[in-house]
Amino acid sequence: MIIFIILTGSKKFSMRLDFQGKTVVIFGGAGFIGKRLVSELSKYPCKIFVVTRKPNNHEELRILAGLGQITIVNLKEYNENNLTELLSDCDIVINLIGILAEQRGSSFKYVHEVLPDLLSKISKEVKIKKFIHLSALGVNKIKNSKYAKSKLNGETFVTKNFSNPIIIRPSVVFGAEDNFVNLFNKIASISPLIPIFGAPNLTKDIFKSFLSSQVKFQPIYVGDLVKFLIGTINSKSELYELCGPSVYTFDQIIKLILEVKKVRRILMPIPLPLASIIGFVLEKLPYKLLTRDQVKLMGYENISTKGIKNLKKIVKNPKSMEVILPTYIR
């Protein structure tokens, strides 16, 4: 039997996870979250299929598990025929595929809408028992972002096509290979200036508030996200918001990074209108450090009281950035 996970939620959690003799297939399993998920799932008596479009053997994934437990499936393109063949006689599908910025040949519409639509349709046709889909926190509230709109549309397709999906909306995910903390860690290593987006957030104390950002996050540790994901395998259909235990403003995260690195840098306040102009320039580069669409996302709080309550249903002691950052920042 094969298990495919796409990230969804449920009202009741059964901690008895029956993986005996089953196979888990993960779309996007070679990415940051996927690698951690593969590592955790390899502890259970199941076979794991990792589906990726990257043309290599991903030996770093194979060594995470027992001999023959992980199979790398390279698909140059996703179509009805090859997906039907792959997913037939399987149990669970997990879809982790997502992008933060559009690239040539990889648009938000294709990655966040077309693929979830196709995967959920095929999964229903071949009688997949569990479909888990990873979305993002706040996509139902953000109206002016292409990223958010595409993510929300993807949820709609999944819910329409598959009768009982689990949809998970995590906040910013951090961990050893994340694209958020590591980006500013690299900037702090080579530049005397560190941007503080969303600053100044002016209050009565002008001096102290000059570097205070209005951008708020409630980041979730990748290890906690993965534990929650696995814990929903036996749950019923539901949509879950997920957040970590602490809320940070943008400047607090930057200061925490600098504190862990034990370095001093000049903090440069950048109001969001100015950040949008910078994004217009940077999004033209091959590697998009910042885009105007990402700036639009910063205009909304990425926090949720419900998110931490949901996480604690499975992860009793979720980890904060103060605990985890020192383990991978240098």
CORJO-V65638 format. One record per helix or strand of 2 or more residues. SS is the DSSP state (H for helix, E for strand). FROM is the first residue (numbers start at 0). TO is the last residue. If there is no record, write none. Layout:
ss: (SS SS)
from: (FROM FROM)
to: (TO TO)
This chain:
ss: (E E H E H E H E H E H E E H E H E E H E E H E H H H H)
from: (1 21 31 45 58 69 79 91 107 129 145 165 172 180 192 205 215 219 221 237 247 249 265 271 291 304 320)
to: (3 26 40 51 61 73 86 94 124 133 160 169 173 189 196 208 216 220 230 241 248 260 269 281 297 310 326)
